[in-house]
């Protein structure tokens, strides 16, 4: 029996290669411009006695579990050795979220989907949540939590006895950024980046300690305006620091160094927040939870390159390299995973630490 599913079309594909300019040609054989081929192997799961088989098509034979993306079609057959006395055959795709909090006696289980669907949106408390990826995250200790997002495909055959065959599968939605990465900004001899619509500037001030004898340092961080990136790519950036010549001379030992981690760093932080009770209240800063527990992982680190400088200005370019990961951000009832800040860590002996607080989305 065929399993209905999502529309049959190749997955979205995003090339990091820029299009050729007017007088430039790229070889037609460039394989980066072609979408990946469709897997042709089958994944087979048998019942305990082998009389029923669930056969899922279009799978990679090197993987231990079936894998689907947001544009995949769930295709397959249910093979029954003996069809006598069968009253019905049911096939179900189900996704669940299990949340447990340690030390707070909290546990909840949500059914995210329980059908084969074209597009699924789950509504909870008047809000819409897209189907999240397969994922698990744990925070050890008390308080702590364990969150598991799991999917499965099962077949149920009603005979004189009921036969079940089931297999978990992995679901990773696929999307692509709405636009390619912009061209780098031009930096003048004076160390000034010429602003462009494709780049946004985020400004802050590193306040000097009163007794340090130095002045505040103005910091301007440039990021691509879309703020939506491909998880397999680095995030380009430009940064400028401005102050008087004496203050910049004092800052120089803490300045970014190519190929090394110093006092000045840019990092990506992924925060996983669990709230089993799902209680929220409003503050001056927005919606907050009084029962949430969270875990923080650093998943990206910047590599700096010198750009230009002047007596009152130091400018750098670089790229934030992201650790290989299949899951970046999503939100479902009780669990939120978000890459929520680009952190800029400043030396604390002469200047106070500053950070740029902003959400970043990934595909």
HUJO-V504257 format. One record per residue. N is the residue number from 1. RES is the residue in one small letter. PSI is psi as a letter, one per 20 degrees, with the letter a starting at -180 (999 if undefined). Layout:
[[N	RES	PSI] [N	RES	PSI]]
This chain:
[[1	x	p] [2	x	q] [3	x	o] [4	x	q] [5	x	b] [6	x	r] [7	x	q] [8	x	o] [9	x	q] [10	x	q] [11	x	q] [12	x	q] [13	x	p] [14	x	p] [15	x	p] [16	x	i] [17	x	p] [18	x	q] [19	x	q] [20	x	q] [21	x	a] [22	x	g] [23	x	k] [24	x	q] [25	x	q] [26	x	q] [27	x	q] [28	x	i] [29	x	j] [30	x	o] [31	x	i] [32	x	h] [33	x	i] [34	x	q] [35	x	q] [36	x	q] [37	x	q] [38	x	p] [39	x	q] [40	x	i] [41	x	r] [42	x	q] [43	x	p] [44	x	p] [45	x	p] [46	x	q] [47	x	r] [48	x	h] [49	x	j] [50	x	j] [51	x	i] [52	x	p] [53	x	p] [54	x	o] [55	x	o] [56	x	p] [57	x	r] [58	x	l] [59	x	q] [60	x	p] [61	x	i] [62	x	i] [63	x	q] [64	x	h] [65	x	q] [66	x	q] [67	x	p] [68	x	q] [69	x	a] [70	x	i] [71	x	j] [72	x	q] [73	x	p] [74	x	o] [75	x	q] [76	x	a] [77	x	q] [78	x	o] [79	x	p] [80	x	p] [81	x	g] [82	x	o] [83	x	j] [84	x	p] [85	x	k] [86	x	p] [87	x	h] [88	x	q] [89	x	p] [90	x	p] [91	x	p] [92	x	p] [93	x	p] [94	x	p] [95	x	p] [96	x	q] [97	x	o] [98	x	p] [99	x	p] [100	x	p] [101	x	p] [102	x	p] [103	x	i] [104	x	j] [105	x	l] [106	x	p] [107	x	p] [108	x	q] [109	x	p] [110	x	p] [111	x	o] [112	x	h] [113	x	q] [114	x	l] [115	x	r] [116	x	p] [117	x	q] [118	x	g] [119	x	p] [120	x	p] [121	x	p] [122	x	p] [123	x	p] [124	x	p] [125	x	k] [126	x	j] [127	x	q] [128	x	p] [129	x	p] [130	x	q] [131	x	p] [132	x	r] [133	x	r] [134	x	p] [135	x	q] [136	x	q] [137	x	q] [138	x	q] [139	x	o] [140	x	q] [141	x	a] [142	x	o] [143	x	q] [144	x	a] [145	x	r] [146	x	p] [147	x	p] [148	x	p] [149	x	o] [150	x	q] [151	x	q] [152	x	q] [153	x	p] [154	x	q] [155	x	p] [156	x	p] [157	x	o] [158	x	o] [159	x	b] [160	x	h] [161	x	q] [162	x	p] [163	x	p] [164	x	q] [165	x	p] [166	x	q] [167	x	p] [168	x	q] [169	x	r] [170	x	p] [171	x	o] [172	x	o] [173	x	q] [174	x	p] [175	x	a] [176	x	q] [177	x	q] [178	x	i] [179	x	q] [180	x	r] [181	x	q] [182	x	r] [183	x	q] [184	x	q] [185	x	q] [186	x	p] [187	x	p] [188	x	r] [189	x	h] [190	x	j] [191	x	k] [192	x	p] [193	x	p] [194	x	o] [195	x	q] [196	x	q] [197	x	h] [198	x	i] [199	x	p] [200	x	q] [201	x	p] [202	x	p] [203	x	q] [204	x	r] [205	x	p] [206	x	o] [207	x	p] [208	x	q] [209	x	p] [210	x	h] [211	x	j] [212	x	i] [213	x	j] [214	x	r] [215	x	r] [216	x	q] [217	x	p] [218	x	p] [219	x	p] [220	x	o] [221	x	p] [222	x	p] [223	x	q] [224	x	p] [225	x	h] [226	x	h] [227	x	k] [228	x	p] [229	x	q] [230	x	p] [231	x	h] [232	x	i] [233	x	q] [234	x	r] [235	x	o] [236	x	q] [237	x	r] [238	x	q] [239	x	p] [240	x	p] [241	x	p] [242	x	p] [243	x	a] [244	x	r] [245	x	h] [246	x	g] [247	x	g] [248	x	h] [249	x	h] [250	x	h] [251	x	h] [252	x	g] [253	x	i] [254	x	i] [255	x	q] [256	x	q] [257	x	p] [258	x	p] [259	x	j] [260	x	q] [261	x	o] [262	x	b] [263	x	h] [264	x	o] [265	x	q] [266	x	p] [267	x	q] [268	x	p] [269	x	p] [270	x	p] [271	x	p] [272	x	p] [273	x	p] [274	x	p] [275	x	n] [276	x	g] [277	x	h] [278	x	l] [279	x	p] [280	x	q] [281	x	r] [282	x	p] [283	x	r] [284	x	h] [285	x	i] [286	x	b] [287	x	p] [288	x	r] [289	x	p] [290	x	j] [291	x	j] [292	x	q] [293	x	q] [294	x	q] [295	x	q] [296	x	p] [297	x	p] [298	x	p] [299	x	j] [300	x	q] [301	x	p] [302	x	q] [303	x	p] [304	x	q] [305	x	q] [306	x	q] [307	x	e] [308	x	r] [309	x	r] [310	x	r] [311	x	h] [312	x	j] [313	x	p] [314	x	p] [315	x	q] [316	x	q] [317	x	r] [318	x	a] [319	x	p] [320	x	o] [321	x	p] [322	x	p] [323	x	q] [324	x	p] [325	x	q] [326	x	i] [327	x	p] [328	x	f] [329	x	q] [330	x	r] [331	x	p] [332	x	r] [333	x	p] [334	x	i] [335	x	p] [336	x	p] [337	x	p] [338	x	p] [339	x	n] [340	x	i] [341	x	q] [342	x	o] [343	x	p] [344	x	o] [345	x	p] [346	x	q] [347	x	p] [348	x	i] [349	x	h] [350	x	h] [351	x	q] [352	x	q] [353	x	q] [354	x	r] [355	x	q] [356	x	o] [357	x	o] [358	x	q] [359	x	q] [360	x	p] [361	x	q] [362	x	q] [363	x	999]]
